[in-house]
Amino acid sequence: MKVLSLTFHSTSNIGTEWENFVQNDMVRMAESLPDVKKYLLSEVETDMISEGRNTNLLLVFGEDENRRNFLENDLKNIAEELDAKFGGDVLIFDTLLNPINSNF
């Protein structure tokens, strides 16, 4: 199992538009990814951010190759779509997680 954590930071001036995108387009996108075994879409609660909000998409892949292909292809397409729709108001941070132990 290979896991990828994508955190999307959105500025406060696109709040409603971003929320609609997450609840509709991002859910549809996550459900249509063929190599993703499971996903978890979450709003991030943290005291560290006072401006804007963070949304996290946790993707679980069966193989490292599937995760690598996603990073090389799908993530680029997602980033381009977000840039076209929101410009610099959404930043994407990716974190590769390699589980040591799990009951997930």
HUGI-V868574 format. One record per pair of residues at least 12 apart in sequence whose C-alpha atoms are under 6 Angstrom apart, sorted by the first residue. I is the first residue (numbers start at 0). J is the second residue. If there is no record, write none. Layout:
i->I j->J
i->I j->J
This chain:
i->0 j->60
i->0 j->61
i->1 j->59
i->1 j->60
i->1 j->63
i->1 j->97
i->2 j->58
i->2 j->59
i->2 j->60
i->2 j->96
i->3 j->57
i->3 j->58
i->3 j->94
i->3 j->95
i->3 j->96
i->4 j->56
i->4 j->57
i->4 j->93
i->4 j->94
i->5 j->55
i->5 j->56
i->5 j->92
i->5 j->93
i->6 j->54
i->6 j->55
i->6 j->91
i->6 j->92
i->7 j->53
i->7 j->54
i->7 j->90
i->7 j->91
i->8 j->52
i->8 j->53
i->8 j->89
i->8 j->90
i->9 j->51
i->9 j->52
i->9 j->88
i->9 j->89
i->10 j->51
i->10 j->88
i->11 j->51
i->35 j->59
i->35 j->60
i->36 j->59
i->36 j->60
i->37 j->59
i->38 j->57
i->38 j->58
i->39 j->56
i->39 j->57
i->40 j->55
i->40 j->56
i->41 j->54
i->41 j->55
i->42 j->54
